[in-house]
Amino acid sequence: MKDLSHDCPILHVDMDAFFASVAIRDRPELADVPVIVGGGHRGVVLAANYPARRYGIHSALPMTRARRMCPEAVVLSPDYADFEGVSSSVMEIFRQVTPLVEAVSMDEAFLDVSGSTRRLGSPLQIAEHIRARVADEQRVTCSVGLAGSVSVAKLASRRAKPDGVVVVPPRQVTQFLHPLDVGELYGVGEKTRDQLHRLGLRTVGDVAHTPLATLQRGIGAAAGTQIHHLAWGTDRRTLTPRRVTQDPDKSMGADETFGRDTDDRAVVLRELLRLATKVTGRMRTAGVAGRTVTLKVRFADFTTITRSRTLTDATDGTSEVHATAAGLYDALGLQRARIRLVGVRVEGLVPREQVQRQLVLGARERGWDEVDRASDAAALRFGGGAVRRATLLIGDRP
């Protein structure tokens, strides 16, 4: 397939049924079952997976109505900490690709990858790289739209769902846009759509071929100008880097499900080292450090426990985070318990430059801190996995 993405540096990455996907990612038996994420009998639907959506269930629908529409649906309570952790990790993947990330919500963002093509390949190759990393590290899927402008990239990602990629090169923009209903344009709400329909303008092509002055008289000067640009795909082409939240207590984490449940301490500790390496690598890339290390353990019966320890000083060191996680695991006193999943999370993140560590008398001039940064430099130049701890060379990945 020919790569037509070279003039499409704007990516819109949208997670597929995000809240439902996160809720069931450790429940493979629910993959093809209608699942609703929501609160209480009188609450509303937060999210529904794709099998549930086939019944017409969608977010904000009353739970009582959703249950009537699909009585066999499995209802799960939302785990907001889990959602935030996955969202944070996914956004960090984006920021390792490009600093130009404009987050729209917890589960979607625009990326400008024009400055990343020499390092990572064409925009399409970058999109596939992002999708593969999200699936591998977080075990959820995303869809990506590629175009030359923000609104077209957004519409392309809708067409890509679920778990796909759609590229709309500049010369194909009108062919892609003009058959659509005007209500599909990014940023056009029901009120504006109804106004345009009353004017006899039903498709994007109708709007595109209406004189600008007529549009401005019909729906207002500012709205008319904006709709005109949207109809031709000539809207905003630059991004403003933005995070969904500036919460100083944000965290970064990762977890892994073993291919087979295990009670082997060596296997568990090796996986904790792999996860600590992954998490602290992201932290150093983001320029942050954290004081609280959290261990997550899920047993074969899906019972899940977490244990945390707060350090004296904030750290981004792999060895320190791994040692803390390993200590938390050993403190559980597990012997023959079969373990399905382990996770490592570092919380209470602060900018790295704000951290002042107490010097230890007699300590080596250089230590693991320098090892971590040398490994990061090697990975940046030669790719992830170029340098690994010897322990991680033993055995297969879970």
N, C-alpha and C positions, 0 to 999 in steps of 0.2 A: 504494500500500500504506500502510495506516494505521500511524503510528508509535506503538507501545505501550510504548516504553522509558522513559517519564518517571519511573517508579518503580523503575527498574533501574540504580542508579548503580554497581554492582559489575561490572567487566568482567574476564573471564579471557581473556587473549590467549595463544594457543598456536601456535607456528610449525609449519607443515606439513612433516613429514619433514625436520626442520631440517638435520641433518648431510648428508643426501643432497642436499637442495635447494641448499645452499651449494656442495657439491662439483661439481654439474653446472650451476650457473647460467651459466657461460661456455662450456658445451658444449651448445648447442641441439640438436645431433644426437642427444643422449641423453635428450631430454625424454620420449619415449614408450618408452624401452628399459628393461628391468629393470636397476637399478643397485644394487650393494651397496657400502657403505663399510665397510672393515674391514682388519684387519692380518694379513698373512701367511697361508700355507696352513693353519697350525694355530691361528690366532687365532679370534676371535669376531666376529660382525657388530656393528658400531657402529650402523649405520642402514641402512635400505632405502627406496628410493622407492616410490611407490604401485604402479607396474607390477610391482615385485618382490614387494610384499606380497601380491599376488593369488596368488602361488605358496606363500603361507604363511611367507615369510621375515620374520623380525623380529629386533630387537636382542637380543644375548646368545646367539643361535643359533651353534653351531660353524660355522666357515667351510666345513669339509669337507661338512657336511650341507647347508648352503645351496647349495653348488655342485652337489650331487646333485639338489636340488629344482628348480634352474633353471640348467642347464649353460650357457645362452646369456647369462646375466647378465654385465654389465660390472662388474668389481671395481676400485674406486678406493681408494688409500691416503688415510687421513685427514690433513688439513692443519689442525692444532689452532690455529695462529696465525690462519688465515683464519676458523675457527669463532668464536674469541674476539673477533676484530675485528668480525664481523657482529653477534654477540650484544651487544657493547658499544654499537654504533651503534643497534641496535634499542631497547635499554633507554633510551638517551638520547632517542629519539623519544617513548617513554612518558613520560619525566620532563618533557618539554616540554609535555605535555598536562596532567599533574598531578604534584605532589610525592608523592602517596600511591601509591607503587608498591611492591608486595611481590613481589620476584623469588623464584621457586620454584626455577628452574634456569636454565641458559644460554638456554633456548628457550621459557620460559613465565613469566608474571607476572600477578598480580591488580592491578587499578587501581581506585581510587575516584574517579570523575569528578564527584561531586556538586558540587564547587566550581568546575568548569570549564564548566558548561552555559551560563552567561550569555555566556561568551566564545566558545564553540565549538559551541553548539547542543545538541540532545538527546543522551543517551547513545548512541543508534543512529547519529546523525550523527558523533559522536566516534569510534565504532568504525569507521565507513567511512573517516573521515579517517586513522585509524591504519593501516588496511589499505592504503589508497592510498599513503601515505608509505613504508611498509615495502616495498611492491612497486616503487615508483618509485626509491627510493634504494638498496635492497639487492637488488632483483630476486629476492626470494623471497616466498612467500605465507604468510599466517597466518589462523587462524580465531578468531572471537571469540564468547564466550557472555556474555549480559547477564542479570542477575537482581538480586534484592534481597539475596541472601546469597552467601557464598563458595562453598559446595558446589553450589548450583544453577547458578551461573555456570560452574563447572568442568564439570558435566555438559552444560550447553548448548553449550560450546565443542566437546565431543566430537561432539555431534550436528551441529555446523556444518561439520565436516571433510569434504573439504578445501576451503580457500579460501572460507569462507562465514561467515554471522552467524546466530545463533539468539537470539531474545529470549524470556524466560520471565517474563511479568508476574506480580505477586504473586497475582492471582486465578486464574492458570492453573497454579500450582505443584503442587497435588495432582494435577491431571489429567496433568501432565508426569511427576511422580515415581512415583506409586503403581503403575503397571503394570510398572515396572522390577524386575529381579532385585535382591535386596538387595546382591549383590556389586558392583553398579555404583555404589553410594553412595561418594562421595569419602571416602577414609580407611578404608574397610572392606576388610581384607585377606582372604586365603583362609581363615585360621583362624577369624575372626569370622563370615565367610559360612557356613562349614561348621557352626559352632555354631548359627547361626540356622536353617539348613536342618534340623538335627536336632531343633530345637524345632517344626518344621512351618511355619516362617516363611520363605517363598520370595520373595515380592514385597515391595516397599517398602510397599505398602498393607497387607500382613499385619502388618508391624512397626508401622505407624502406628496401627493399631486394636487393638494389644495393650496392655493396661494397663502403665503404666510400672513398677509394682512387679514385675510378672511378668518384664519384660525385665531388670530389675536382678537378680532372683534367678537368671535363666538365664545371663547373661553377665557379671555384675558390676555394681556400682552406677555406677561412672564410665562404663563402656562402654555400659550400658543407657541412661543419661541422654543421652549423646552420640548414640547411634543414634536415639533418640526425636526429638531435634531435627533430625537429618538427614532423617528420614522425613517431617517436616512442612516442611522448608525454613526452619527458624527458627534455624539455626546462626549462626555468626559473621557480623556485618555491618560490622565495622570492620577496617581493615588496619593493619599495622605496617610502615612503610617499611623495606625491607631490600634490600641488594644481595647477589648471589650470592657476590661476592668483594670483599675490601677491599684487594686487591693494589695497592701504590703504583705498580707499573710498568705499570698498565693503559694502554690507548691508545684513540684515536678515529680513525676513518678513513672514507673513501668511495672508490669507484671507479666508472668509467663505461666501458661498451663502446660504441665508435663504430658508427653505423649501417653505415658502410663503412670498411674498413681504410684508413688514411691515412698518408702520409709527409710531410704538410704541417706544418712546425714551428709556424706561426702557429696552426693549428687545435689542435695538442697543447697549446701554452702557454695558449691561451684556456680549454681544458678544465681544465688544472691550476689556473687561477685560479678557475674555477667550483667545483672540488672544494675548494680551499683556503678559499674563502668559506664553503662548507657546513660543513666540518669545524671551522673556527675559530668559526663562529657557535654550533655545539653546545658547544664548549669554554667560550665565554663564558657561555652559558646555565647550564652546569654549574659555573661558577666555578673552572675549572682551567686550567693552562698546562703546556706541555711543552717539553723541550729537543731531542728527537730527531725530525727530519723524515725520513720514509721515502717514497721514490718507487717505485711499482710499474709496470712496463711489460710488457705481454703482446703478443707479435708474432703475425702472421697464422698462423704454424704452431703457436700455443699455447705456444711457449717463453716462459717468464716469468722476469724478472729483477727484483731490488730493489736499490736503493741508498739509503744513509742518511747523514745528516750531523747531528752533535750540535752544537748552538749553545752559545755561552758562557752565555747566560741563557735561562731558560724563557720562552716567549712564548705568547700567544693571538692575536697580530696576523695578520690576513689577508695583508698585504703581505709580511711577513717569512717566513711559511710558504710563500707562493707563490714568492717570490724564491729561497728555498732549494730548493724542488722544481724550479723552472725551471733553476737552476744544476746540479742533479744530472742533469737531462735533457740539457742541453747538453754536460756532461762525458762522456756516453756516446758522443758523436761520431757519432750516427746521421744518415745522409743519405737514402738511398733505402729504408731498412727500412720495411716496411709494418706499422703498429701497429694492434692490435685493441682494446686496453684500456689505460687509465692509471689510477693510483690515488694518493692522497695520504693518509698516516697520520702522526699526531703521537703520540709515545710518551713514556714516563716522566712521566706527568701528576702534578702536585702541586696542592694548593689554591692558587688565585691569590693569596690574601693572604700566602702564604709567599714570594712572589717579590719580590725587591728588585733592581731594575734600576739599573745604574750610570748616573748622569747624564753626558751628553756636553756638554763646554764649548762654548757657542755654538749649541747645538741650539735649534730653535724651541720656544716655550712650549707650543704645541699642534701635534699632528701626526696620523699615521694612527691612533693609539690612539683619539683622540676621534672620528675619522671612523667607525671600527668601531662604537663605542658609540652614536653617533647613528643609524647604519644599523640597529643592533639595535632601538633604540627605535622607529624608524619601522616596522620589520617587525612588531614586537609590536602596534603600534596599527593599522596599515593592511594587514598581511598580508605574507607572504614575497614578495620580489621588488619591494616598493614602492620600494626604493632599490637600484640595481645599478651596478657599475662600467661605464663606457662601453664597454670592450672586450667585455663580455658581451652588448651589444646588437647585436654584429656576428655575422651567420651564424645558422644554426639549431642547436638542441641536437643532440648526437650521437644 
